[in-house]
Amino acid sequence: MKLVLTCEHGGNYIPIEYKAQFINKEAVLHSHRGFDLGALDVFKALNPLADFSIYSITSRLLIELNRSLHHRNLFSEFTSELSQAEKQKIIVQHYKPYRDAVETAILNFIKEGETVLHISVHSFTPLWENKKRRVDLGLLYDSRISKEKTFCKTFKAKLQKANTYGVRFNQPYLGKSDGFTTYLRKQFPNNYLGIELEINQKYAQKNKMPDILKVMLLNALNDYK
């Protein structure tokens, strides 16, 4: 099995040509809306395990790399009023190179007869609509795909044996909702497993979870193989 590791929301960088859209918007850029706080740290901790890896530090508020081109939230309120020509330029310069690189890597592995496990690293805010989320770590997958379900069960068992984290399946989001893994499942219906790893930012920001994640992911990979 080959491990593909990605991090779509690793930073809040805005290219200089689009900074005018974000004047006096530093607060939102530095919030959970601007990027996934701590996700890049977790990605870097897991990276030595990967056979292919890539991350983006461009803010999701410029363009949302984890959404399909037809999704209504592909562009945020800060870029949705740009001209179609400017939007297409952003797609060509920032969206397609990232997504195409991942898709090409997966295609090449599958052509070599390999099965690909794709883990997309994200984080989520501990509070949503003034309510505390009771999830420490979410494993998002498509419950209709038995291989994804089996891997997530193995990974969860390893994590809970090692610590008391609240690990939940398909929380705080659904794994079959529009996203990069959902798109890739359609492109590669065989020999592809797409898992979104969602980490509560109370751990990700303080760098408390990455080391145990690395060990347990390696153990889960070995067991699954």
Secondary structure, 3 states (H helix, E strand, C coil): CEEEEEECCCCCECCHHHHHHHCCCHHHHCCCCCCCCCHHHHHHHHHHHCCEEEECCECCCCCCCCCCCCCCCCCCCCCCCCCHHHHHHHHHHHHHHHHHHHHHHHHHHHHCCCCEEEEEEEEECCEECCEECCCCEEEECCCCCHHHHHHHHHHHHHHHHHCCCCEEECCCCCCCCCCHHHHHHHHCCCCEEEEEEEEEHHHHCCCCCHHHHHHHHHHHHHHHC
